[in-house]
């Protein structure tokens, strides 16, 4: 079975992406958050797996993304859920930086913990 073709779509300029704060974008009908932390840019699902809260309204502290609704936390390095919750890890999506722009694959391409 053939893999679907992926195109890259510019979603924001690097200059517009704040550090240590989730930034919400949409790819098709899917909410995605971009996180700029420790000189890395990561794209995660934008909806909390617990109660469908928009993670773009959350906050980042000490390497963790905190859901704005029930304060579940997710590790920025791999999206795994923190203590006190039994939630699946956040889905991570392929992203790239080129010429000052951040691109996401379209359709979104999920990546595993090993990249």
Secondary structure as UniProt FT lines:
FT   STRAND          7..13
FT   HELIX           14..16
FT   STRAND          23..27
FT   TURN            28..29
FT   STRAND          30..37
FT   TURN            38..39
FT   STRAND          40..45
FT   TURN            49..51
FT   HELIX           55..57
FT   STRAND          59..61
FT   TURN            62..63
FT   STRAND          64..66
FT   TURN            68..70
FT   STRAND          73..75
FT   TURN            76..78
FT   TURN            83..84
FT   STRAND          92..93
FT   STRAND          95..98
FT   TURN            99..100
FT   STRAND          101..106
FT   STRAND          110..111
FT   TURN            113..114
//
